[in-house]
Amino acid sequence: MSRRIVLHKATRIEGNASIQIELEAGRVRTARFVVPDFRGFETIVKGCPVEQAPGMISRVCGLCSASHQVTSVEALERALGIEPTEALRVLRHVVVLGEWIGSHAFAYFFLATPDMVDAPGGIFELARTHPQLVQEAFALREAGQRVVRALGKRASHPVALGIGRFLVPPSPQDLEEVREAAREVRARSRRLITEALEAEHWAEGFAPPPDQDVNLLVHEEGPDGKAFSVYGRDGARRLAFARDEFDENVAEMRTEWSLSKFPYLVTMGFPAGIVLTGPLSRTFGQGGILRDPDLIALGVPERLGDRKGVSLGEIDLCRLAEIYWAAKRIEEHLENARLDGIEVEGDLGGSGQGMGVLEAPRGVLVHDYLVDRGRVERLRLTVATQFNNAYINLLLRDLAEKHVEGDRISSEGERLIGRCIRTFDPCISCATH
């Protein structure tokens, strides 16, 4: 006799999803992270003028709207043959790093920390039990938004980012605002990293099932012209491919029970070729927190170990460390930032195809546009939560099998399942674009 267990709401995530587990004779038959929504942004933007597309597509998500907008602008510039200046690229990257700070602060403190310190009531219970921590969380969140607001003119869904230019050019006062926010973030996050390493409440881990290999996907522009790298848990670079090789290397599997697709590496097939992206994967790339001297001195790389274990519980610590890393990169960018030469002329009525790629807070984000005479002919999005979708489902099944008790999942199993899903900080709005 089979029994279906439905946890109707995956809580403390962005968007709507449910967890459905089917048991038969005391064994787990299926365990699924079910995403029921469809939003249709790829269709909504079809036919719209290219200059309107970045603002429209940023509405996919409120937490990573700047990342979507910057990726959209980059893709459209490539499609139209417009080459942005280095000064323009740098200031756009500052906007994205500001969003890293705000998004990571929200994910680490508001979504994950209540699990770490046994505060099932979420941020409201945390405000009673750890008021100082909550004050720090709000301050970091606001500082990240200040960065985006200063350059994008809105903290969410910026209005100043355009193709080949800033629609509202930043001022010296804007750069000083960004600099002050970054300094504040570095000071606060340094203290919080030290406290987290001492407490070790982040250390509860979730390892991938033993029969499932780990492919860690990162975006890194190297001298070989490759935009994507895939690393194994041993740190070896298994695969690298360029933007125009994306379709040859990444396919998407669909299911009838979820509207979030399952990308995988074509050469490895499914499920061997599923990938993990985000803060933990970025530690395997050529830059990032493990190579930052300040974070090395604090002991972050030492606590993360030799990388071969790939404990997914470490994602939270990586996310906290990236808040500091992002603020430091912002300050470095501003040392040589220029406000002249950030505007490029180009024909917005042209045609072509272009792909934009960046590391959004949750991981690799891809926008692929086909433009016909200045209008969007086709858009394809591949977002971090889609890439991570398969791992979320595999871990969900693994945890369910470990915690099945007769015709139910134990209370500890339910707790761990919720904790595991929140570890990925899935953005359902992005994944069901």
Secondary structure, 3 states (H helix, E strand, C coil): CEEEEEECCCCCCECCCEEEEEEECCEEEEEEEECCCCCCHHHHCCCCECCCHHHHHHHHCCCCHHHHHHHHHHHHHHHHCCCCCHHHHHHHHHHHHHHHHHHHHHHHHHHHHHHHCCCCCCHHHHHHHCHHHHHHHHHHHHHHHHHHHHHHCCCCCCCCEECCEECCCCCHHHHHHHHHHHHHHHHHHHHHHHHHHHHCCCCCCCCCCCCCCCCEEEECCCCCCCCEEEECCCCCEEEEECHHHHHHHEEEECCCCCCCCEEEECCCCCCCCCCEECHHHHCCCCCCHHHCHHHHHHCHHHHHCCCCCCCCCHHHHHHHHHHHHHHHHHHHHHHCCCCCCCCCCCCCCCCEEEEEEEEECCEEEEEEEEEECCEEEEEEEECHHHHHHHHHHHHHHHHHHHCEECCEECHHHHHHHHHHHHHCCCEHHHHCC
